[in-house]
């Protein structure tokens, strides 16, 4: 998959997760183990990764739905906590 970014702190060779849903996509840096040894990563860690991705997606949706300045600031803070590495 090829992705064009207009910002962010990603570098060539970073292991990332591309999470799609809700009409958008999110890219998060993840452990290199997911790229190098994905088949060997225990299912409990894959499940945790999926839970984190779901939380990030929900936070992103909350930010998109925010209307007041205060809602936007709060939603951005929550999204930064849940979605940034």
C-alpha positions as CSV (number, residue, x, y, z in Angstrom):
1,X,0.0,0.0,0.0
2,X,1.3,3.5,-0.8
3,X,0.3,6.4,1.5
4,X,1.0,10.0,1.0
5,X,1.4,12.0,4.2
6,X,1.3,15.8,4.5
7,X,2.7,15.8,8.0
8,X,3.6,13.6,10.9
9,X,6.9,12.3,12.2
10,X,7.2,9.2,10.1
11,X,10.3,8.0,8.3
12,X,11.0,5.5,5.6
13,X,11.2,2.1,7.2
14,X,8.9,2.8,10.1
15,X,6.6,0.0,11.0
16,X,3.0,1.4,10.9
17,X,-0.5,0.2,11.2
18,X,-3.0,1.6,8.7
19,X,-6.4,1.6,10.4
20,X,-9.5,2.2,8.3
21,X,-13.0,2.8,9.4
22,X,-15.7,5.4,9.9
23,X,-15.0,6.9,6.4
24,X,-11.3,7.7,7.3
25,X,-8.0,6.2,8.0
26,X,-5.4,6.6,10.7
27,X,-1.7,5.7,10.6
28,X,0.1,4.9,13.8
29,X,3.7,3.7,14.4
30,X,3.8,0.3,15.9
31,X,6.5,-2.1,17.1
32,X,8.8,-3.5,14.5
33,X,7.7,-7.0,15.6
34,X,4.4,-6.5,13.8
35,X,6.3,-6.0,10.5
36,X,9.1,-8.5,11.0
37,X,7.5,-11.4,12.9
38,X,3.8,-10.7,12.6
39,X,2.9,-14.4,12.4
40,X,4.7,-15.0,15.7
41,X,3.2,-12.1,17.7
42,X,1.0,-13.7,20.4
43,X,-2.8,-13.2,19.8
44,X,-3.2,-11.3,23.1
45,X,-0.9,-8.6,21.8
46,X,-2.7,-8.4,18.5
47,X,-6.0,-8.1,20.4
48,X,-4.5,-5.3,22.5
49,X,-3.3,-3.6,19.3
50,X,-6.8,-3.8,17.9
51,X,-8.3,-2.4,21.0
52,X,-5.9,0.6,20.9
53,X,-6.8,1.1,17.2
54,X,-10.5,1.1,18.0
55,X,-10.0,3.6,20.8
56,X,-8.1,5.8,18.4
57,X,-10.8,5.6,15.8
58,X,-13.4,6.6,18.4
59,X,-11.3,9.5,19.5
60,X,-10.9,10.7,15.9
61,X,-14.6,10.5,15.3
62,X,-15.2,12.5,18.5
63,X,-12.8,15.2,17.2
64,X,-14.6,15.3,13.8
65,X,-17.9,15.7,15.5
66,X,-16.8,18.4,18.0
67,X,-18.4,21.8,17.4
68,X,-17.3,24.2,20.1
69,X,-13.8,25.4,20.8
70,X,-13.8,23.6,24.1
71,X,-15.1,20.4,22.6
72,X,-12.4,20.6,19.9
73,X,-9.6,21.2,22.4
74,X,-10.8,18.3,24.6
75,X,-11.2,15.9,21.7
76,X,-7.8,16.9,20.3
77,X,-6.2,16.2,23.7
78,X,-7.9,12.8,24.0
79,X,-7.0,11.9,20.4
80,X,-3.3,12.9,21.0
81,X,-3.2,10.7,24.1
82,X,-4.8,7.6,22.4
83,X,-3.4,7.9,18.8
84,X,0.1,9.3,19.1
85,X,3.1,7.1,19.9
